[in-house]
Structures are given as C-alpha cells and as structure tokens.
Amino acid sequence: MATQAARPERTEIAPGMSICRVLTGLWQVADIERDGTTIDPDAGADALQSYVDAGFDTFDMADHYGSAEILTGRLLSRGPDPKPLAFTKWVPTPGPLDEDTIRAGVQARLDRLGTDRVDLLQFHGWDYLDDTLLESLHALSRLREEGLIAELGVTNFDAAHFNLALSDGVPLRTNQVSFSLIDRRAAGDMATVCAKHGAHVLAYGTLCGGFLSDRWVDQPEPAEITDWSKMKYKRFIDAAGGWDALQAILKAAKTVATKHDVSVSNVATRWVLDQPQVAGVIIGARLGGNMHADDNLKLFSFTLDAEDRACLEAGFQATQPIPGDCGDEYRKPPFLTASGDLSDHLSEMPPAQTAHPVPGRPAETRVLTGSKWEDIAGYCRARRIGDRILVAGTTAVSGHNRAVAPDDAGAQTVYILDRIIAAIEALGGCAEDVVRTRVYITDEADVVDISEAHGRVFRDIKPVNTLYRIAGLIDAHKVEIDVEAIVREG
C-alpha cells in the first residue's frame, strides 16, 4: 500500500540549481488564450502560487505559450521566498542567426519575465544542416557568461547533435524531449550521451496527451479527436503499433497501479522518472482548473520493483519502436505532430546552403561556403555536372575557421556529414543520391565512433565506401570525408 509523500522529490541539474522533479508545464496557457482573451496576470500568478505552495516550484514555458512568461513574471515580481524557477524556451524561425538577433531573443524572454536572468534558457534549432546552429549555441553560451542566462539547455535535439554541441564545449545542462511508456527513444543513445557528459533529460509527453491514464483502459479507439494534444500523441500511438499496442501497455500499467494503490498515470510517470539521466518530467497545468497536486504527490510514495518493471516490459512487447531518434518528429517524416506536418509550426524551411552558377558553364552549379581558403586554394565545397555531384574533402570547421569538437571523432563526423548533405541538397540532390564516400582518419581507435556516425546517415542507403588511415590532418581534425552523388528521378 502506498503512503503519500509530503513533498515532491528534487534533484540538482547544475551546481546550486535544485529543481522539482515534476515541472509544471504551462503550454495549456496558449490553448486557454487561443480565442484572443488573455489570462489576468494576477489571477494567473495566484494559480501558479498554489503550485509553489504544494512544492511544485519549477515552471516550464516558452516564447509561444501565450502569456505564460508574463504570468510567471507577475509571480516573480511578488518576491516569493524561496524563489520559483522559471525555465523557458526560445524557438526562433529557421535560418542563420546573428549575434544581435540572439541577444534580442534572450532579452525578450527577460522582459516578459521581468527579471535580469533566465534560470534555464532552452534553445530549439530547426535545421541541423545549418552550419550556424552550433555557433548560435556558442553565442548563447557567451550570454550565459554575461549573466543573462543561469543555465543553458536545448529542446528536441537528437543524441548525435546533443553530443556534438556538448563535445564542442557548449555547457548544456538539459535536453527536453518526448519520453513515455509509448515513446522510449530517450532510453537509448540519448541516455548514453547524457551519462557521458553529465547532462540530463527533461521529459515531456509522459502521459501521451492523457492517453496513458485510467480513463482509456479497455476503451475503444476514438473515432474522432479534436484536442490538438491528443491528435499529436495519437500519431505516436499509431507509430508504436496502434490502439492494441496502447491497450497492452495500459493493462500492464493498471496491474502495477492496482498493486501500489496509485493511478495508471502515476505508474507511467514514475517509470520515466526512474530512467537514467532523467532529471524531471513536465506535467501540464490548466490554470484555473484542478491542479492535481494530490495525485502528482503520489508519484513519490511508491517504488517500482523488479516485478513491476518486468510487467511493463511484457506490455512493451506488443509495441514497435517510434522511428528515428529524439526530436525527429519535428524534422523528418513521419511528422508526429498534431497536423501530421510542420504547417502549424513553420511557413517554410530555408535551404542551409545556396547553389551558384559556374561562370562560363551555364549547365553547371556549385556551392561556396565563404571560407577564405576557397579563393586562396581555388576550390568549391561541391559542384554539380549533369546528374553528378562531387563534394570536396570536408572537415569539421565552423564558420569562424575553428576546429569543431577536437577530441570527439564521432561528433566531427556528424558535423561533416551535415555540411556535405547541405551542399548536396543545395544542388538538387539528397542523401539517398550518395553513391560513394571516402573517409580519411588519423587514429584507428576512432574507427567505431566514425563508422557509427557514418552509419547514422547511410545505414539504409549503403553507398560504396573506402576508409583510409593517414599520417595526419591539419589542426585538430580527426576525420575528413569526400562524397560523390548521382541525382536520379524520384
């Protein structure tokens, strides 16, 4: 029999920053305000204070969650002691960002929160192929050094690019990603990367929009869904095997819940909290409604034992893995969003690179990256001749001629392949058009890390490949890659 805990668990995600392990998510503020009305700031602050009084003093919001930042700012202006933590996200439109735009984005968060420092600024970058993405994170890191940001995180990064940023010295504390009994991607490579760097996962979607609850046990599949959150997570359920797969998990969770006298939602959330590197879960709050504090406190009144975990694992056998890695639902098909595409998030995705005509050869195009060496040495990043694309030997160099992730060959390979695919796409091709890769490495000890990064892109495409161990590369480069592609119809 479970006994109710008095206060929720806490954990430290950075020196001196202890957070509640159940973060109160404020995304529903946008839903409440979608008819054009706004929540009264004082009434909203009163509602938030009730969460703080129950021990849920860590709030998660974003620039696009209606007036959530303003409501939290009103609470902070009252000077509550202890001071609640305000975590917010900045989601700029796709495309290169300059220093002024980045500073303005952070300042807007400070202005709306009415504070001089953001507790945790979480950045969402849309396009990994944009080679300014990494420099944008470094720009945010410099604002952290100025004191405008206490700690820095990201949202919906996959494991490879989270590792790339960390290996390049960006002081990220967290990555906020989907994680639930249905979507278990974060238990794989993401957990490994977090353990490697001492970083943490903040998990959202732990209840799959409410589908992982008692009310859906043994219930028929809904014929029509109008709630945007449920529309989104129904796509996750379908990707994991459909309604029967959900019912298998719900029945397993119900068995465990009955044993501990808690709810199915408690079991679903406790399982995520118990996963390695998970610092906390984000549970949405509908301000002005039932705050569910008593039920959330039950999370900390029981422990899942080996029998419980085995029961849930048996339920998992009816499911199939969600495709791809964390965050892929926002970057590639199948788009597991409410609309099934990115139309409710973006109007367009600008190309990461631009093709230019070759003087005197109107049938040919090429990509220039702006590196000073392209003029000094007389070369381009990539060139298309007919249906053939040739990409020059490429190393992990940032836009400022800085060697990227000097101690991590796998991370360098991820960055290199992003630059290569961006050039190919600018010339009208895609990764599936690649027919040959040549990989040059300096240390045999890096073969596995480089090969895994290569396989992440080409595992299904399988171009011909040659790997060379050479005496050395300039600067801190551990790997260089050149590629050939043939563009085919369809």
C-alpha positions, 0 to 999 in steps of 0.5 A: 500500500502506498503512503503519500509523500509530503513533498515532491522529490528534487534533484540538482541539474547544475551546481546550486540549481535544485529543481522539482522533479515534476515541472509544471508545464504551462503550454495549456496557457496558449490553448486557454488564450487561443480565442484572443482573451488573455489570462489576468496576470494576477489571477494567473500568478495566484494559480501558479502560487498554489503550485509553489505552495504544494512544492511544485516550484519549477515552471516550464514555458516558452516564447509561444505559450501565450502569456505564460512568461508574463504570468510567471513574471507577475509571480516573480515580481511578488518576491516569493521566498524561496524563489520559483524557477522559471525555465523557458524556451526560445524557438526562433524561425529557421535560418542563420542567426546573428549575434544581435538577433540572439541577444534580442531573443534572450532579452525578450524572454527577460522582459516578459519575465521581468527579471535580469536572468533566465534560470534555464534558457532552452534553445530549439534549432530547426535545421541541423544542416545549418552550419550556424546552429552550433555557433548560435549555441556558442553565442548563447553560451557567451550570454550565459557568461554575461549573466543573462542566462543561469543555465543553458539547455536545448529542446528536441535535439537528437543524441548525435547533435546533443553530443556534438554541441556538448563535445564542442564545449557548449555547457548544456545542462538539459535536453527536453524531449518526448519520453513515455511508456509509448515513446522510449527513444530517450532510453537509448543513445540519448541516455548514453550521451547524457551519462557521458557528459553529465547532462540530463533529460527533461521529459515531456509527453509522459502521459501521451496527451492523457492517453496513458491514464485510467480513463482509456483502459479497455476503451475503444479507439476514438473515432474522432479527436479534436484536442490538438494534444491528443491528435499529436500523441495519437500519431505516436500511438499509431507509430508504436503499433496502434490502439492494441499496442496502447491497450497492452501497455495500459493493462500492464500499467493498471496491474502495477497501479492496482498493486501500489494503490496509485493511478495508471498515470502515476505508474507511467510517470514514475517509470520515466522518472526512474530512467537514467539521466532523467532529471524531471518530467513536465506535467501540464497545468490548466490554470484555473482548473484542478491542479492535481497536486494530490495525485502528482504527490503520489508519484513519490510514495511508491517504488517500482520493483523488479516485478513491476518493471518486468510487467511493463516490459511484457506490455512493451512487447506488443509495441514497435519502436517510434522511428528515428531518434529524439526530436525527429518528429519535428524534422523528418517524416513521419511528422508526429505532430498534431497536423501530421506536418510542420504547417502549424509550426513553420511557413517554410524551411530555408535551404542551409546552403545556396547553389551558384552558377559556374561562370562560363558553364551555364549547365553547371552549379556549385556551392561556396561556403565563404571560407577564405581558403576557397579563393586562396586554394581555388576550390568549391565545397561541391559542384554539380555536372549533369546528374553528378555531384562531387563534394570536396574533402570536408572537415569539421570547421565552423564558420569562424575557421575553428576546429569543431569538437577536437577530441570527439571523432564521432561528433566531427563526423556528424558535423561533416556529414551535415555540411556535405548533405547541405551542399548536396541538397543545395544542388538538387540532390539528397542523401539517398543520391550518395553513391560513394564516400571516402573517409580519411582518419588519423587514429584507428581507435576512432574507427567505431565512433566514425563508422557509427556516425557514418552509419547514422546517415547511410545505414539504409542507403549503403553507398560504396565506401573506402576508409583510409588511415593517414599520417595526419590532418591539419589542426585538430581534425580527426576525420575528413570525408569526400562524397560523390552523388548521382541525382536520379528521378524520384 
